[in-house]
Amino acid sequence: MAVPKSRVSRTRRDKRRSSHWKLTTPNVLTCSKCNAFRLPHRACVACGTYKDREVIAVKAED
C-alpha cells in the first residue's frame, strides 16, 4: 500500500484542491424552429422538436 514519505502541508494541499470547484458552463444553443434556448442533444422544451422532428407533444398556451 502506498504511504507518503512526508506530510503534505495545508498550503500545498489547498493549492492542489483549489481548481476542483471550477465548473464549465454548458453550451447553450438556439432551436432552429422557434429560436428558444436549449441544451445540445436534448429536445426543445418550448416547441418539442429534436433534429427538426416533433418528439414531444407540447400544450398550446392560452
C-alpha distance (Angstrom), angle and dihedral (degrees) to the residues before:
residue distance angle dihedral
M1 . . .
A2 3.80 . .
V3 3.79 115.7 .
P4 3.82 121.4 -176.1
K5 3.80 115.1 -116.7
S6 3.78 93.1 -140.0
R7 3.76 138.5 11.5
V8 3.80 117.8 -90.4
S9 3.79 112.0 -128.4
R10 3.79 121.8 -123.6
T11 3.79 91.0 -112.8
R12 3.80 94.5 52.6
R13 3.81 91.6 44.8
D14 3.80 92.8 49.1
K15 3.81 93.1 46.8
R16 3.78 89.0 55.0
R17 3.81 92.2 49.4
S18 3.80 95.7 43.5
S19 3.80 96.7 93.0
H20 3.82 98.2 45.5
W21 3.80 94.3 87.5
K22 3.81 94.7 56.0
L23 3.78 111.0 103.1
T24 3.76 128.3 -175.9
T25 3.76 118.6 -122.2
P26 3.80 116.1 -116.4
N27 3.78 118.9 -106.9
V28 3.77 112.1 -101.1
L29 3.79 117.8 -150.7
T30 3.78 131.8 -175.6
C31 3.78 122.6 -117.5
S32 3.80 112.6 -109.5
K33 3.80 92.0 -140.7
C34 3.82 105.6 42.2
N35 3.85 102.5 10.7
A36 3.82 92.0 -126.3
F37 3.80 118.6 145.6
R38 3.81 115.9 -98.9
L39 3.80 140.5 163.6
P40 3.81 119.4 -104.2
H41 3.83 118.5 -93.9
R42 3.80 91.7 16.7
A43 3.78 133.4 102.9
C44 3.79 117.8 -101.5
V45 3.80 110.6 -101.4
A46 3.80 93.5 -153.1
C47 3.81 100.0 54.1
G48 3.83 103.7 9.1
T49 3.80 98.1 -124.3
Y50 3.79 130.2 137.9
K51 3.81 121.3 -175.7
D52 3.82 90.1 -7.8
R53 3.83 92.9 -55.8
E54 3.79 125.9 108.1
V55 3.79 106.7 -118.1
I56 3.83 101.1 158.9
A57 3.77 125.7 48.0
V58 3.81 106.4 -131.3
K59 3.81 121.3 -161.1
A60 3.79 115.3 -118.4
E61 3.80 112.3 -115.0
D62 3.82 115.4 -121.9
